[in-house]
Amino acid sequence: MRWDSLSPRLQNFEQAFSSHGGGCRRTCECGKEFYNPDRGYTWGDGEIEELEKAKAIELPHTVTTISCEGREYVSDCDCWHERAENIMNWMDSHGQKIAEWFRLEKERKQKEADQSPVIPKPHEPEH
């Protein structure tokens, strides 16, 4: 599964929840193993052959992930799509309430920040 095969909605979800990192090997939340056999990575003796035997999924690019609800999914796995659709539908149907929650949270955090003591930088004299 690659970016251009995703719906625009799933592309947006992937972009928003990207872990912004990748590597040569990752295990998806669903248990599937993905790897990129690029010899530029440091592989242990027999590690790639072990992955091939285990029927891990070979990718022609870095293995990237998305993180959502405390879980990490490999971007190329399709197991996260249904959950993402449910989350997006929930967000779409609660947009006004989510916006209100963010407004209220901003007020709460601002009040907390306003009540916090000012701590001078080490090179600044105290007021």
C-alpha positions as CSV (number, residue, x, y, z in Angstrom):
1,M,0.0,0.0,0.0
2,R,1.5,3.3,-1.0
3,W,0.6,6.9,-0.6
4,D,-0.9,7.3,-4.1
5,S,-3.3,4.3,-3.6
6,L,-4.8,5.9,-0.5
7,S,-8.0,8.0,-0.6
8,P,-7.3,11.7,0.0
9,R,-8.9,11.3,3.5
10,L,-6.6,8.5,4.4
11,Q,-3.6,10.5,3.0
12,N,-4.5,13.3,5.3
13,F,-4.9,11.0,8.3
14,E,-1.5,9.4,7.5
15,Q,0.1,12.8,7.2
16,A,-1.4,14.1,10.4
17,F,-0.6,11.0,12.5
18,S,2.8,10.2,10.9
19,S,5.5,9.2,13.4
20,H,7.9,11.2,11.2
21,G,10.4,8.5,11.3
22,G,11.3,5.3,9.7
23,G,13.7,2.5,9.4
24,C,14.7,-0.7,7.8
25,R,12.3,-2.9,9.9
26,R,9.1,-2.5,11.8
27,T,6.4,-4.7,13.2
28,C,2.9,-3.3,12.7
29,E,0.3,-3.2,15.5
30,C,-1.4,-6.1,13.8
31,G,1.7,-8.3,14.0
32,K,2.9,-8.1,10.4
33,E,6.6,-7.5,9.9
34,F,7.8,-5.1,7.2
35,Y,11.3,-4.5,6.1
36,N,13.4,-2.7,3.4
37,P,16.4,-4.9,2.4
38,D,18.5,-2.0,1.3
39,R,22.1,-2.9,1.9
40,G,22.7,0.7,3.2
41,Y,21.2,-0.4,6.5
42,T,23.3,-2.4,9.0
43,W,21.9,-5.9,9.0
44,G,23.0,-8.8,11.1
45,D,24.2,-12.0,9.6
46,G,21.3,-13.9,8.2
47,E,18.7,-11.3,9.3
48,I,17.3,-10.6,5.9
49,E,17.1,-14.3,5.1
50,E,15.3,-14.8,8.4
51,L,12.8,-12.1,7.5
52,E,12.2,-13.7,4.1
53,K,11.7,-17.1,5.7
54,A,9.2,-15.6,8.1
55,K,7.3,-14.1,5.1
56,A,7.9,-10.6,6.3
57,I,6.7,-8.0,3.7
58,E,9.5,-6.5,1.7
59,L,9.2,-2.8,0.8
60,P,11.2,-0.8,-1.8
61,H,11.4,2.1,0.6
62,T,12.0,3.0,4.3
63,V,9.4,1.5,6.6
64,T,7.4,4.4,8.1
65,T,4.8,4.4,10.8
66,I,1.7,6.3,12.0
67,S,0.9,6.6,15.7
68,C,-2.7,6.8,16.9
69,E,-4.5,5.9,20.1
70,G,-1.2,4.7,21.6
71,R,-0.6,2.2,18.8
72,E,2.0,2.2,16.1
73,Y,1.0,1.0,12.6
74,V,3.2,0.5,9.6
75,S,2.0,3.0,7.0
76,D,2.1,0.4,4.2
77,C,-0.2,-2.0,6.2
78,D,-3.9,-1.6,5.5
79,C,-5.0,-2.8,9.0
80,W,-5.3,0.8,10.2
81,H,-7.6,2.0,7.5
82,E,-10.9,0.9,9.0
83,R,-10.0,2.4,12.4
84,A,-8.9,5.6,10.7
85,E,-12.2,5.8,8.8
86,N,-14.1,5.4,12.1
87,I,-12.0,8.1,13.8
88,M,-12.4,10.5,10.9
89,N,-16.1,9.9,10.8
90,W,-16.3,10.6,14.6
91,M,-14.2,13.8,14.2
92,D,-16.3,15.0,11.2
93,S,-19.6,14.4,13.1
94,H,-18.2,16.2,16.3
95,G,-16.3,19.0,14.7
96,Q,-18.1,21.8,16.6
97,K,-17.6,20.0,19.9
98,I,-14.0,19.3,19.2
99,A,-13.4,22.9,18.4
100,E,-15.1,24.0,21.6
101,W,-13.0,21.5,23.6
102,F,-9.8,23.0,22.1
103,R,-11.1,26.5,23.0
104,L,-11.8,25.5,26.5
105,E,-8.5,23.7,26.9
106,K,-6.7,26.8,25.6
107,E,-8.4,28.9,28.2
108,R,-7.6,26.4,31.0
109,K,-3.9,26.2,29.9
110,Q,-3.6,29.9,29.6
111,K,-5.1,30.4,33.1
112,E,-2.6,27.9,34.4
113,A,0.3,29.6,32.6
114,D,-0.8,33.0,33.9
115,Q,-0.8,31.7,37.5
116,S,2.7,30.1,37.2
117,P,5.6,32.0,38.6
118,V,8.0,33.7,36.2
119,I,11.3,32.0,36.3
120,P,14.1,34.3,35.0
121,K,16.7,33.0,32.6
122,P,20.1,32.3,34.2
123,H,21.5,35.5,32.6
124,E,18.6,37.7,33.5
125,P,18.4,39.5,36.8
126,E,15.2,38.9,38.8
127,H,12.5,41.7,38.7
